[in-house]
Amino acid sequence: MKFDAARQILRDAIAQQTFPAAVVEVGHAQGPVWREAFGHLTYDPEAAACTEATIFDLASLTKVIATTTVVMRLVDEGVLRLDDRVGDWLSDWKGKDRDHVTLRDLLAHCSGLSAHLPLYESYKGRMEFQRVICGLILEYPPRTQSIYSDMGFMLLGWIAEDAGGATLAEQHALVAQRLSLEFLATRSSTASPSGFAAPASPARAEYLEFSPPRSRRPEIAPTEIDTWRGRLLIGEVHDPNCWALNGEAGHAGLFGTAAACGGFARLVLRGLTLGDNALAKPETIQMFARRTTDIPNSTRALGWDTMKPTSSCGSRMSPTAIGHTGYTGTSLWIDWERDLYAVLLTNRVHPSAANNAILQVRPAFHDAVVAAWGDGCGAQSE
């Protein structure tokens, strides 16, 4: 399959310094058909080239790859219910204005909580953050609108930890185990029914973890020169609230490669289309991927966002497509009706998060991918 137009969009973006590094993976339920690295890790003339094995700060992709998936598994096990009230799990959450808010509301970003607050400037650790977030004045009556909220996903992460009896990272390791089986199956297949051939170096390109060890830093794309911390961030979570929570939270903290995100996308795709229950029961995955209908003007599903023609996924994906973006320049979109996923990882916040040119690049890139994909073109490989 020829992705020349999508490839050129990324090359032009790097030339225009939209981001220094990017890795893309596009594929279907049976495996990847295009994976390619672009640029260098920074704009320094001596910077190392970006490779398929480059690790990125995934930022808010954590919300779907980690937190939402862990919650799905706990729902399947009967440990959590979507209509559990937040106050049933967090004693700090109390008051007549919020007593009725549920886990479903946190997942759908309609709890009334603020989008983002710089809590890291005054607080540190779960106990302090949880107390402050639970006591925030709600910005709107719950379920009357949807405002994307890091605060709500921090709470979800802690509820998942309490319900699962282990940290979010420990519970997310189960997802990593499923991914390991997925990569093993992909490598052992010489050809799928659709005739795909896996891109080169799949073994080296698999990484997905919170708080990567220092030994991994040469492989990690740097993010911002952070004036608050007084240093260039490499392998240290970009989100300052997550940093104040020791690099592991429900809204951010996960690091990974395009290949690992692609493997996760394939597991979601197979749950939605083939009844595969590697991540959760198929009916649970389908429920989480369905756009909410009772929240005015919301495009949110549970954890996921859904397609709208003005969003990062462009204008060509199916109306049922699901996806998410990350502040550092990452995105993952799954068009299950087309049997298509697209991963785009960049470090657009390097050297400064003031650069927002990626807002034009993302939709153009996804439109080019879908145009190249066409009807039934998933059977071809790059």
CORVENCOR-V503574 format. One record per pair of residues at least 4 apart in sequence whose ideal C-beta (glycine too) atoms are under 7 Angstrom apart, sorted by the first residue. I is the first residue (numbers start at 1). GAP is how many residues later the second one is. If there is no record, write none. Layout:
# CORVENCOR-V503574
[[I & GAP] [I & GAP]]
This chain:
# CORVENCOR-V503574
[[1 & 32] [1 & 33] [1 & 371] [1 & 376] [1 & 379] [1 & 380] [1 & 381] [2 & 370] [3 & 4] [3 & 23] [3 & 31] [3 & 366] [3 & 369] [3 & 379] [4 & 4] [5 & 4] [5 & 363] [5 & 366] [5 & 367] [6 & 4] [6 & 359] [6 & 362] [6 & 363] [6 & 366] [7 & 4] [7 & 29] [8 & 4] [9 & 4] [9 & 352] [9 & 355] [9 & 356] [9 & 359] [10 & 4] [10 & 12] [10 & 14] [10 & 28] [10 & 355] [11 & 4] [11 & 27] [12 & 4] [13 & 5] [13 & 6] [13 & 348] [14 & 4] [14 & 5] [14 & 6] [14 & 8] [14 & 24] [14 & 25] [16 & 341] [17 & 26] [18 & 330] [18 & 337] [18 & 339] [18 & 340] [18 & 343] [19 & 310] [19 & 327] [19 & 328] [19 & 329] [19 & 339] [20 & 19] [20 & 20] [20 & 21] [20 & 22] [20 & 23] [20 & 327] [20 & 330] [21 & 18] [21 & 19] [21 & 20] [21 & 29] [21 & 33] [21 & 200] [21 & 325] [21 & 326] [22 & 16] [22 & 17] [22 & 28] [22 & 322] [22 & 323] [22 & 324] [23 & 14] [23 & 27] [23 & 29] [23 & 31] [23 & 235] [23 & 322] [24 & 10] [24 & 11] [24 & 12] [24 & 234] [24 & 319] [24 & 320] [25 & 7] [25 & 9] [25 & 10] [25 & 233] [25 & 234] [25 & 237] [25 & 318] [26 & 6] [26 & 7] [26 & 8] [26 & 316] [26 & 343] [27 & 4] [27 & 5] [27 & 6] [27 & 235] [27 & 239] [27 & 314] [28 & 5] [28 & 166] [28 & 311] [28 & 312] [28 & 350] [29 & 237] [29 & 240] [29 & 241] [29 & 244] [29 & 245] [29 & 310] [30 & 162] [30 & 163] [30 & 164] [30 & 166] [31 & 155] [31 & 161] [31 & 165] [31 & 167] [32 & 166] [32 & 167] [32 & 230] [33 & 163] [33 & 347] [33 & 348] [33 & 349] [34 & 348] [35 & 17] [35 & 164] [35 & 223] [35 & 224] [37 & 13] [37 & 14] [37 & 15] [37 & 17] [38 & 12] [39 & 11] [40 & 7] [40 & 8] [40 & 9] [40 & 10] [41 & 6] [41 & 7] [41 & 9] [41 & 180] [41 & 181] [42 & 5] [42 & 180] [42 & 308] [50 & 4] [50 & 171] [52 & 149] [52 & 153] [52 & 207] [53 & 148] [53 & 151] [53 & 152] [53 & 166] [53 & 204] [54 & 165] [54 & 167] [54 & 203] [55 & 152] [55 & 157] [55 & 161] [55 & 164] [55 & 165] [55 & 166] [55 & 200] [55 & 201] [55 & 202] [56 & 165] [56 & 199] [56 & 200] [56 & 272] [56 & 274] [56 & 289] [56 & 291] [57 & 166] [57 & 180] [57 & 181] [57 & 198] [57 & 271] [58 & 4] [58 & 7] [58 & 196] [58 & 197] [58 & 198] [58 & 268] [58 & 272] [59 & 179] [59 & 180] [59 & 193] [59 & 267] [59 & 268] [59 & 269] [59 & 271] [60 & 191] [60 & 192] [60 & 264] [60 & 265] [60 & 266] [60 & 267] [61 & 4] [61 & 193] [61 & 200] [61 & 263] [61 & 265] [61 & 269] [61 & 271] [62 & 4] [62 & 5] [62 & 189] [62 & 190] [62 & 191] [62 & 192] [63 & 4] [63 & 5] [63 & 90] [63 & 188] [63 & 240] [63 & 261] [64 & 4] [64 & 239] [64 & 240] [64 & 260] [65 & 4] [65 & 189] [65 & 196] [65 & 199] [66 & 4] [66 & 102] [66 & 106] [66 & 188] [67 & 4] [67 & 86] [67 & 89] [67 & 90] [67 & 93] [67 & 101] [67 & 183] [68 & 4] [68 & 39] [68 & 220] [68 & 234] [68 & 235] [69 & 4] [69 & 106] [69 & 210] [70 & 4] [70 & 90] [70 & 94] [70 & 98] [70 & 101] [70 & 102] [71 & 4] [71 & 9] [71 & 85] [71 & 89] [72 & 4] [72 & 207] [72 & 208] [72 & 212] [72 & 213] [72 & 216] [73 & 4] [73 & 101] [73 & 207] [74 & 5] [74 & 6] [74 & 86] [74 & 89] [74 & 90] [75 & 5] [75 & 6] [75 & 7] [75 & 209] [76 & 204] [76 & 205] [76 & 208] [79 & 84] [79 & 85] [80 & 4] [80 & 23] [80 & 83] [82 & 20] [82 & 21] [82 & 22] [83 & 19] [83 & 21] [84 & 4] [84 & 5] [84 & 18] [84 & 19] [85 & 14] [85 & 15] [85 & 16] [85 & 17] [86 & 4] [86 & 7] [86 & 15] [86 & 16] [86 & 17] [86 & 20] [86 & 69] [87 & 6] [87 & 7] [87 & 12] [89 & 70] [89 & 73] [89 & 74] [90 & 40] [90 & 44] [90 & 65] [90 & 68] [90 & 69] [92 & 38] [92 & 39] [92 & 42] [92 & 43] [93 & 5] [93 & 41] [95 & 4] [97 & 41] [98 & 14] [98 & 40] [98 & 44] [100 & 42] [101 & 4] [101 & 10] [101 & 11] [101 & 41] [103 & 4] [103 & 53] [103 & 56] [104 & 4] [104 & 198] [105 & 5] [105 & 6] [105 & 37] [105 & 38] [106 & 5] [106 & 46] [106 & 49] [106 & 50] [107 & 49] [107 & 195] [107 & 196] [108 & 38] [108 & 184] [108 & 187] [108 & 190] [108 & 192] [108 & 194] [109 & 37] [109 & 38] [109 & 39] [109 & 40] [109 & 43] [109 & 191] [110 & 32] [110 & 33] [110 & 35] [110 & 36] [110 & 185] [110 & 188] [111 & 31] [111 & 38] [111 & 41] [112 & 26] [112 & 27] [112 & 28] [112 & 29] [112 & 30] [113 & 23] [113 & 25] [113 & 36] [113 & 38] [113 & 39] [114 & 22] [114 & 25] [114 & 35] [114 & 37] [115 & 32] [115 & 33] [115 & 34] [115 & 35] [116 & 34] [117 & 34] [119 & 4] [119 & 10] [119 & 13] [119 & 122] [119 & 125] [120 & 120] [120 & 121] [120 & 123] [120 & 124] [123 & 5] [123 & 6] [123 & 9] [123 & 121] [124 & 4] [124 & 120] [125 & 4] [125 & 120] [126 & 4] [126 & 32] [126 & 119] [127 & 4] [128 & 4] [129 & 4] [129 & 25] [129 & 116] [130 & 4] [130 & 28] [131 & 4] [132 & 4] [133 & 18] [133 & 21] [133 & 22] [138 & 4] [139 & 8] [140 & 4] [140 & 5] [143 & 152] [144 & 152] [145 & 150] [145 & 151] [145 & 152] [146 & 149] [146 & 152] [146 & 154] [149 & 4] [150 & 4] [150 & 91] [150 & 101] [151 & 4] [152 & 4] [153 & 4] [153 & 97] [153 & 98] [154 & 4] [154 & 95] [154 & 96] [154 & 97] [155 & 4] [156 & 4] [156 & 94] [157 & 4] [157 & 11] [157 & 92] [157 & 93] [158 & 4] [158 & 92] [159 & 4] [160 & 4] [160 & 8] [160 & 11] [161 & 5] [161 & 6] [161 & 7] [164 & 7] [166 & 4] [166 & 5] [167 & 81] [168 & 4] [168 & 80] [168 & 82] [169 & 4] [169 & 41] [169 & 79] [172 & 4] [173 & 4] [174 & 4] [175 & 4] [175 & 104] [176 & 4] [176 & 32] [177 & 4] [178 & 4] [178 & 89] [178 & 100] [178 & 101] [179 & 4] [179 & 29] [179 & 81] [179 & 84] [179 & 85] [180 & 4] [181 & 4] [182 & 4] [182 & 81] [182 & 84] [182 & 85] [183 & 4] [183 & 19] [183 & 23] [183 & 80] [184 & 4] [185 & 4] [186 & 12] [186 & 16] [187 & 11] [187 & 15] [187 & 16] [191 & 4] [192 & 4] [194 & 184] [194 & 185] [195 & 184] [196 & 185] [197 & 184] [198 & 4] [201 & 4] [202 & 4] [202 & 57] [205 & 52] [205 & 54] [206 & 51] [206 & 53] [206 & 54] [207 & 49] [207 & 50] [207 & 53] [208 & 46] [208 & 48] [208 & 52] [209 & 46] [210 & 37] [210 & 38] [210 & 43] [210 & 44] [211 & 36] [211 & 37] [212 & 4] [212 & 8] [212 & 23] [212 & 43] [214 & 21] [216 & 4] [216 & 19] [217 & 17] [217 & 18] [220 & 14] [220 & 15] [220 & 35] [221 & 126] [222 & 10] [222 & 11] [222 & 12] [222 & 125] [222 & 128] [223 & 10] [223 & 15] [223 & 105] [223 & 124] [223 & 126] [223 & 127] [224 & 9] [224 & 14] [224 & 125] [224 & 126] [224 & 127] [224 & 128] [224 & 129] [225 & 7] [225 & 126] [225 & 127] [226 & 5] [226 & 7] [228 & 12] [233 & 5] [236 & 7] [237 & 5] [237 & 6] [237 & 10] [237 & 15] [237 & 16] [238 & 90] [238 & 111] [239 & 4] [239 & 13] [240 & 4] [241 & 4] [242 & 5] [242 & 7] [242 & 9] [242 & 10] [242 & 11] [243 & 4] [245 & 4] [247 & 6] [248 & 5] [249 & 4] [256 & 4] [256 & 5] [258 & 4] [258 & 85] [258 & 87] [259 & 4] [260 & 4] [261 & 4] [261 & 71] [261 & 82] [261 & 84] [262 & 4] [262 & 79] [262 & 81] [263 & 4] [264 & 4] [265 & 4] [265 & 67] [265 & 69] [265 & 76] [265 & 78] [266 & 4] [266 & 75] [267 & 4] [267 & 11] [267 & 12] [268 & 4] [268 & 11] [268 & 17] [268 & 66] [269 & 4] [269 & 65] [269 & 67] [269 & 70] [269 & 72] [270 & 4] [270 & 6] [270 & 8] [271 & 5] [271 & 6] [271 & 8] [271 & 9] [271 & 11] [271 & 14] [272 & 13] [272 & 14] [272 & 17] [272 & 64] [273 & 63] [273 & 66] [275 & 7] [276 & 6] [277 & 4] [277 & 5] [279 & 6] [280 & 4] [280 & 5] [282 & 4] [283 & 4] [284 & 4] [285 & 4] [286 & 4] [288 & 13] [288 & 14] [288 & 15] [288 & 16] [289 & 12] [289 & 15] [289 & 33] [290 & 11] [291 & 8] [291 & 10] [291 & 15] [292 & 6] [292 & 8] [292 & 9] [299 & 6] [299 & 7] [299 & 9] [300 & 5] [301 & 5] [301 & 21] [304 & 18] [304 & 19] [304 & 20] [305 & 6] [305 & 17] [305 & 18] [305 & 19] [306 & 15] [306 & 16] [307 & 4] [307 & 6] [307 & 10] [307 & 11] [307 & 12] [307 & 14] [309 & 6] [312 & 13] [312 & 19] [312 & 50] [312 & 51] [313 & 4] [313 & 8] [313 & 10] [313 & 20] [313 & 50] [313 & 53] [314 & 49] [314 & 50] [314 & 52] [314 & 53] [314 & 56] [315 & 52] [316 & 51] [316 & 54] [316 & 55] [317 & 4] [317 & 16] [317 & 18] [317 & 49] [317 & 53] [318 & 17] [318 & 19] [318 & 20] [320 & 16] [320 & 17] [321 & 12] [321 & 13] [321 & 14] [322 & 12] [323 & 8] [323 & 9] [323 & 10] [323 & 11] [324 & 8] [325 & 5] [325 & 6] [326 & 4] [326 & 5] [328 & 19] [328 & 20] [328 & 21] [329 & 17] [329 & 18] [329 & 19] [329 & 20] [329 & 29] [330 & 15] [330 & 16] [331 & 13] [331 & 31] [332 & 11] [333 & 8] [333 & 9] [333 & 33] [334 & 7] [335 & 5] [338 & 35] [339 & 39] [340 & 33] [340 & 38] [342 & 24] [342 & 27] [344 & 18] [344 & 21] [346 & 12] [348 & 7] [348 & 10] [349 & 4] [357 & 4] [358 & 4] [360 & 4] [361 & 4] [362 & 4] [363 & 4] [364 & 4] [365 & 4] [366 & 4] [367 & 4] [368 & 4] [369 & 4] [373 & 4] [373 & 5]]
